């Protein structure tokens, strides 16, 4: 069964396409935003104070295993 083109030409168009710089993000990535909102919601439920700026290092990471 013949292939659909030679492998020597693989990726030809992609390598010729000019690289466009990414636009700067205005909002947080949804995963980070959801984690931060969960952290704030849990603090409020426990009656603890919620700082105006939540440092990401204060959010405990899940243990893998």
C-alpha positions in Angstrom: 0.0 0.0 0.0 1.6 3.3 -1.0 2.1 6.1 1.5 0.6 9.6 1.1 3.8 11.4 0.4 7.4 11.0 1.3 8.7 11.4 4.8 11.5 13.7 3.7 8.9 16.4 3.2 7.2 16.0 6.6 6.8 19.2 8.5 7.8 21.4 5.5 4.9 23.8 5.7 5.1 24.2 9.5 8.8 25.0 9.4 8.2 27.7 6.7 5.3 29.4 8.6 6.5 32.6 10.4 6.3 32.5 14.2 3.8 35.0 15.6 4.5 36.1 19.2 1.8 35.1 21.7 -0.5 37.8 23.1 0.0 38.5 26.8 -2.7 36.9 29.0 -5.0 39.2 30.8 -6.6 36.7 33.1 -5.3 33.7 35.1 -5.3 30.3 33.6 -8.6 28.6 34.6 -6.9 25.9 36.6 -5.1 28.5 38.7 -8.1 30.7 39.1 -10.3 27.8 40.2 -7.8 26.7 42.7 -7.6 30.2 44.1 -11.4 30.6 44.3 -11.6 27.3 46.1 -9.0 28.4 48.6 -10.9 31.6 49.3 -14.2 29.7 49.6 -12.7 27.3 52.1 -11.2 30.1 54.2 -14.5 31.9 54.4 -16.3 28.7 55.3 -13.8 28.1 58.2 -14.2 31.7 59.4 -10.6 32.6 58.7 -9.6 35.9 57.2 -9.1 36.1 53.5 -6.2 38.3 52.4 -6.8 40.7 49.5 -3.9 39.1 47.5 -3.7 35.3 47.8 -0.1 34.1 47.3 -0.1 30.9 45.1 2.6 29.4 47.4 0.1 29.3 50.3 -2.2 26.9 48.5 -1.1 23.4 49.4 -0.4 21.1 46.4 -1.9 17.6 46.2 0.4 14.7 47.1 1.0 12.4 44.1 0.7 8.8 44.8 
